[in-house]
Amino acid sequence: MMESFNTQRAYENDKSAVSHARKEHEKTGTKKTRREFLKELGILVTAISAITGIETADKLASNAHTRKDKPKKKEESITDKKIKDLKQKLREQNVSEEGDGLEKYTFLHDKEKTRSFSVGALEGKKLSNLYAMYLGVDEKGTIPEKLQIDFKANLARLWRMKFGFDKHTDSPEKEKIVRELFLKEHKDLMDLAEHLYCSYSQSKAKKVSLDEYSKDIVHATKSVQRAFMNAMYELRNDAKFPRARRALIEKMASRISSRKLIACSLTELMPSADGETNAIVLDFLLRNAGTDFIDAIPSVHDLLASFGPYQLTPALFAPGGVGHLSEKVEALLPKGLIPKSVEKVSGIEHHKVAYFVAIEHLTQLSGRLSQRELVIAEERIAKTPPDILHKEILAFIAMSHHLPTEAYSYFGHVFTQTPKLYKREFEKSINHVHNRGLRMYVQKALSNYDFLSKRGALTSV
């Protein structure tokens, strides 16, 4: 397994920096970004632009949530001759004029059937960006006492947004062309979206509170924790896993709590660093849309098969893994404990995978330390105040998602510093992060964790 949770693009005003950080380590070798895909479709830039006035590939690739509405120029009407010419171009691209199977994808044609939901603590808040997408509300208004919501329709819109659809609703012909070309290039993604969309039922989805969700995570990860401890024991005679290394890994892994995993999930799913609002929105979705809705949310800023509470990606399951140390641990896990591909992940398996990936990164971090550094790190952990240590481990889990190599470097430096006598003297790893996008992402994770760590936070939202 290669990476921890896929990117949600932490902040609206710094998406480019986070995207750059993510692209440096999210390499599957088989997928393209939305921008790359659209640029390759010369028909969109040449034929369609000239024939129909369709937007350029760059505009198609822009973020639908951050782009401000601008007055649209009057577009040239599409004549029969232009349609004929365009279809000829489609045939040259080996795309069927009949839609190439688009009709079977029901998430493209969802019919909204709303129900009334009391919003509780969300009342009066102004929510935009992904918040508004999850709830199906107008980004410019405030949340009333009750909302009319169709969560299944909202899920369909999220997947269409991921694929760059629904940008030409004023011209069905243009929208059809975009969808046909996308299907030709990314049928696997279309199939995944259709599967997750059809599998979701608001009435049948499991409804829980945030507190109950946290307890479900604890229960789900226990089996992985036991298997991991057994693997550590099996490796006791392996020269690559001396006592000091195994002790360090075990001590850090034992501190991967459900609150840390939820903090990482909020960092992935929610668009802001407001920990309280993020928790309130998640609690509302869990109680009303259900856990199945959370499990099917796509990462809307890429063209990877990424979805769910941690935005898992195919890179997690790619051969080669993080490194030889984590591969040795994974090889000792019981068969069937961790799914073999992202498409097979469902329900509580999202938490199992997220938990084990965090352990893998901790294992790889320990592998970068010498015997002397391992001893110092073990002493450092033993003497670090618990509240600081918990935040450091959470920061590492979040940071290793973006740039694992940099995360190992930052934390290797912090954990191998001689323990301090006073709490105020302990150096924080985030102080060593100079990549602005990465720093903002880690700070967002810490903000989410700060709120979740408050007494009664899980039951008070």
N, C-alpha and C positions, 0 to 999 in steps of 0.2 A: 504494500500500500504506500502511496506516495505522498499525498497531501492531506492536510486537515481541511476543514470546512471551506466551501467555495465562497468567492467574494460577493457581497451585496453592494459594494461601493458605498462606503460608510457615509460620505457627505456629498450633498448636491454640489457644493462649490469646490470640490477637490476630486471629482471623479477621474479626471485624467491622470492624476498622480497615483491614485490607487490602482487604476487600470494598468499603468506602466509597471507597478510593483507586481501585480498579479501575473501579467503576461510573461515575466521573466522566469516564473517557475511552473506555470500551468501549461505544460507542453505535452499533448497527447500524441502529436504526430499525425492525427487524422482529422482534426477539426479546424475550422477557420473561424475568425471573428466575423461578426455581422458585417463590418466594414470591408473586410477582405472578400467576403462572399459577394457583396453588392458590386464591388469594384471589378470583380471577375466577370460579372454579367454585362458584357459590352453592349448587349441589346438595350439595357436600361439607360446607358449613357448616350448611345448613338441613336439607334432606331427609335426607341420609345420617346426619348427626349425630343427628337426632331419631329416625330409623327404626332404625338399626343400631348406634348407639354408636360410630361411626367416630371416629378422632382428628380434632381440628380442623386447619384448614389450616396454622396456625402450627406445630403439632407435626409435620405432614407435611413442612414445609419445614426443620425442624431438622436438624442434621448428624448422621448416623447414627454417626459415629465419635467424636464428642465428647460426645454425650448419654449420661449414665450410666443404667444400667438401673434402673428403679424398679418397685416392685410394681404390677402391673396390677390395676385394679379388674375385678371379674367383669362381663363384658359381657352385655347382654341377648341372648337367643337370637333368631335370625332366623326368623320364622314365614313361612308361605307368603303370608299377606296382606301382610306387610311387603315381601317380595321383589316381589310384584305391584305394590305402590305404587312401589317403587324403580324398577322397569322402566318404569313410566309416566313417571317423572321423566326417565329416560334418553331416552325417545322425544321428550320435550319439548326435549331438548338435541340432537335429531337424531343420537343415537348408537344403533347397531344393538344389539338384544338378543342377537344371535348372536355378538357379539364384534368386529364391524366390522373383520374381517381380522386379528385378533390371532394367529390360528393360523399365519400365514405367518412370524411372527418367531421364528425358532428360538433366538435368544439369550435368550428369555423362558423356555425350557424345556430348558436344557442338561442333559445327563446326564453326571455327573462320572465320568471314567475316569482315575484317578491313576496316576502312575509314580513310581518311587523316584529321588531325586536326592541326591547327596552335597553337603552345604552348604559345606564348606570353612571359610573364615574367618568365616562366619555362626554357626558352632556356639557355643552358650552365650549368644548375645545375646538380649535381650528386645526384641522388635519389636512395635510396635502401629500403629494408624492405617493409613495407606496401605501401609506396609511389610507389615503382616499381610495386607492385601487382595491385594497383588501375589503373595505367597507362599501365600496360602490357609491361614494358620495361626491358632491361637487367640491373641488379643491378650494373654492373661494368662500364657502359658507362655514358656519359653525354647526356643531353637532346638536340636533334637537333631542328632546326627551326620548323619542322613538324613531327608528329608522326602518324604511322598507328595503329589505336586502334579499338578493338571490345570490347566495355564496357560490353556487355552481357556475352561474353566469360570470361572476367576478373571476373565478378560476380560469374560465375560458379566455377572458379578456387579458389576463396576465400572460398566458401562453402566447396569445396573438401578439401581445406587445413584445415579448421576447423575440419573436420571429420577424418583427418589423411590419406586421399586418395592420389593417384598419387605418392606414394613412391616406387612403384614397376612396373613402366612402362616398364622396361626391361623384366618383366615376367608377361604377362597378367593373367596367372593362379594364381599367388600370389595375384595380385591386386584384382582379382575377389573374392578370398577367404576373403580378408580383408573386402571388401564391403558387401558380403553376411552376414558375422558375425555381422557387424555393423548394417545392416538393421534389423536383428533379434532383436537386443537390443534397437535400437533407431529409430524405424519407424516414430515416431512423428516428429523427427528432419528432417528426410529425406523428409517427406511430406511438412514441412514448407519450406525447401530449394527449393523444386520443385515448390511450390506455388509462392514464391517470385521471383524465376528465370523466370518462365513462365509469370508472371505479368509484368515483366520489358520489355520495348521497348524503345530503344534509340531514335527512330524517334518520338515517341509519348510523351516521358517524358517532363515535364515542365522544360524549361531552364530559369534560372535567374542568375543575378549577385549576388555577396555576399551582396551588399547593398540592393538589392531587397529581398533577402532571409531574411535579418534582419527585413525588414518591414513586411514580411509575418509572422514572429514570433510574432511581436508586435500585429498584427491583430488577430492571432490565440489565443493568451493568454489573450486577453481582456475579453472574455466571462468567462474564469476561474477566472480572477481577480474580476470581478463583482460578480460572484457566491460566491467567498470567502468572500468578504466584506459583502454580505447579510448574510452569515453564521455567521460572527462575530457579526452582529447585533442581530441575532436570539439567540445568546448565551449570550446576555447581562445580563440575570438574572440567568445564571448558575454559581454556586459557584466556579466551577473549572476555570471559565474565568472572574476573576475580571477585573476592568477597566485597571489596570496597565498591566496585562498580554495581554489583547486584544490590547492595545495601542502599546506595544512592538512588538507583532506579525505583526500588520498592518504596522508599520514603517519599519520593516526589509523587509517584503514582497513587499512593494511598491518600493523597490530598486532592485528587480529581473528584470534586463533589458535583452533585446535581445542579447546584447553584452556579458553578463555574460553567457547566455545559449549557445551562439556560442563558447565561450571560453571553456566551459565544453565539448561541442561536439568535438572540436578540440583536447582536451586532451584525449578523448576516441578514436578518429579515427586515429590520426596521431602519428607516432612513435618517434618524437623528441620534444624538448622544444623550437624549433625555431619558435616563433610566426608568423613571417613574411612568412616563407616558408609554414607553415601550412595553413595560410590564402590564399596564392597564389594557393596552390594545391586544396583547397576546392573551391575557386572561379572558377578554371579551370573545376573541376568536375561538378559544378552547371551549368556552361555555356554550357558544351558539353555533359556530361552524363545525366544531369538533376537531379532534386530533388528525383525522383523515385530511382535512383541508390544509393544515399545516404541513403534513407529509407530502402534499402535491404541489406546493408553491414553487414555481420555477425561479431560477436566477435569471433576471430579465436583462442583464447587461452582457450576455455572451451567447455563443452558439454551441455550448457544451450541453451534454445530457446531465444538467445539474438541477437539483430540486430538493425539497424537504427542509426540515428545521435547521440543518447545518449546511444546506446547499452542496451536498455531496456530488463529486464529479467522477468521471471514468478514470482520472489519474490516480485515484485512491486504489484502484484495483489493477493497475498496470504492472506488468512483470518488471522485476528489478528492484522495486520498492525504494524506501528511503536509503537503505544501506544494508550491508551484510549483517550487522548486529540485529536490526529489527526483523530481518528475514529469518534469522535463527529462532527468534521468539515466535514468530508467526507460524513457522513450520511445526511447532510443538502444540499448537492449539487443536482442540478436538474438531474433527471434520464437521462442517455444517454450522459452526458457531458464528462465522462471519460470511455473509453472502459473497459470491465470486464476481459479481458485476453490479454496477450501480442500478441497472434496470431491475434487479431482483430484490433491492432493498425496499422494505415496507414496514409500517408500524414501528414497534419497539426496536427493530433492527437498526433504525437510524441512530438511536442512542448507543447501541452496542458498537457500531462502526466508529462513531465519533469518539467514544471513550478509548477504543483500542488505538486509533490513529494518534491520539494525544500521548498514549503510552509509547508508541513507536518513536515519536519525536523526542520524548524524554530519553529513551534508550539510545537514540542516535547522538543526542547531546552528550551523554555520559561517555560514549565512545570516542569523543574528541578530546577527552581529558587524560592526562598522564596519571600514573599511579600516585604521584605526589599531589597532583591537583584533585584527584578523587578524594583523598584524605582531607584536604582543606575544605572541599565542597561539602563533605559530610559534616564536618565540624561547623561550617558556616550555617548549614540548614538547622543543625541542632541548636544553635545560639541565636538564630534570627527570630525576632518576635513573631508570633503566629499570624497576626493580621498582615504584617509586611510579607511574610513568606507566602501566604495564600494569594496575595495580589501578584507577587512575582511569578508564581506558577501559572496563574490565569493569564498574565501578560505574555508568558512564553507560549502557551497554547495558541493564543490569538496571533502572535507574531509569526510563529512557525507556519501558520496558514498562508501568509503572504510570501515570505522569503525565508525558507528554512535555514539556508546557509548563514544568513545574517543573524537569524534568531540564535543559532548555535554560538555564533561569535559573541553577540551581546551578552548572552546569559553565561557563556563560559567565562567571560571576563568578570561578571558580577559574582558568580558563585565561587570563584577561586580567589577572591579577595579575603585577606585575613579578617576574621570576625571582629566587629567593633564592640566597644564597651557600652556605648549608649545608643539607644534606639534612633535618636536623631542623626547619628553618624552613618547609619546604614545607607549605602548607595543603591539607588533604584535603577533598574535596567533601562527604563524608558528614557533616562537622562542620556543614554548613549545612542539613542535612535535619532539619526539625522535625516533620514528619508521622511519628508513631510507627510506624504500619504500614509505610510506605514505607521508613523507616530500617531496620526489622527485616528487610525483604525484601532490601534492598541488602547489609546485613551478612551475611545468609545466603549470598548470592551470593559475597561476598568470602571467607567461610569455606570454601566449596566450592573456590574458586580457590586459596586458600592451600594446601589439601591437594594438589590436582592439580599445583601448581607445585613440589612437593618432588621432589627427585631420585629417580627410580625409582618414583614414585607409581603410574603407569599400569601398571607391570609387577609391582608388589608386592602388589596387592590380591588 
